[in-house]
Amino acid sequence: NYSYLFMGRFAGDSWGSFKYMIRAGWKLGCGVAAAVIAIEESYMYWKYGHTHWGKEHH
C-alpha cells in the first residue's frame, strides 16, 4: 500500500501537514512564476523595445 509511505508526513497535527504541503510546492511555484515573468518581459522587450517595467505611463 503506497499510502503507508506518506502517512508519517500527514499524520498528527493538521498545522504540520499544512506547512509540509506548502513548503513542498513553494520552490516549484516560485520557479515557475519567475520563468513566466522572464518570458513575458523578454517578449515585451523583443516586440516593443522596452519591458513592462520600463514603460512610461502617460
C-alpha positions as CSV (number, residue, x, y, z in Angstrom):
1,N,0.0,0.0,0.0
2,Y,1.6,3.2,-1.2
3,S,-0.3,5.4,1.2
4,Y,1.7,3.9,4.1
5,L,4.8,5.6,2.8
6,F,3.3,9.0,3.2
7,M,1.3,8.6,6.4
8,G,4.1,10.0,8.6
9,R,4.1,13.3,6.9
10,F,0.3,13.9,7.2
11,A,-0.4,12.1,10.4
12,G,-0.6,14.1,13.6
13,D,-1.4,17.8,13.8
14,S,-3.0,19.5,10.8
15,W,-0.8,22.6,11.0
16,G,2.3,20.5,10.4
17,S,0.7,18.8,7.5
18,F,-0.3,22.1,6.0
19,K,3.2,23.5,6.4
20,Y,4.7,20.5,4.7
21,M,2.3,20.8,1.7
22,I,3.0,24.5,1.3
23,R,6.8,24.0,1.5
24,A,6.7,21.1,-1.0
25,G,5.1,23.3,-3.7
26,W,6.7,26.7,-2.8
27,K,10.0,26.2,-4.5
28,L,8.4,24.9,-7.7
29,G,5.8,27.6,-7.7
30,C,8.4,30.4,-7.3
31,G,10.5,28.9,-10.1
32,V,7.5,28.7,-12.5
33,A,6.4,32.2,-11.7
34,A,9.9,33.6,-12.3
35,A,10.1,31.8,-15.6
36,V,6.7,33.1,-16.7
37,I,7.7,36.7,-15.8
38,A,11.1,36.3,-17.6
39,I,9.4,35.0,-20.8
40,E,6.7,37.8,-20.6
41,E,9.3,40.6,-20.2
42,S,11.5,39.2,-22.9
43,Y,8.6,39.1,-25.3
44,M,7.7,42.7,-24.4
45,Y,11.3,43.9,-25.0
46,W,11.5,42.0,-28.3
47,K,8.2,43.2,-29.6
48,Y,8.0,46.8,-28.3
49,G,11.6,47.7,-27.4
50,H,11.1,48.1,-23.7
51,T,9.9,46.0,-20.8
52,H,6.7,46.5,-18.9
53,W,8.7,47.9,-16.0
54,G,10.4,50.4,-18.2
55,K,7.3,51.6,-20.0
56,E,6.4,55.3,-19.4
57,H,2.8,55.7,-18.4
58,H,1.1,58.9,-19.7
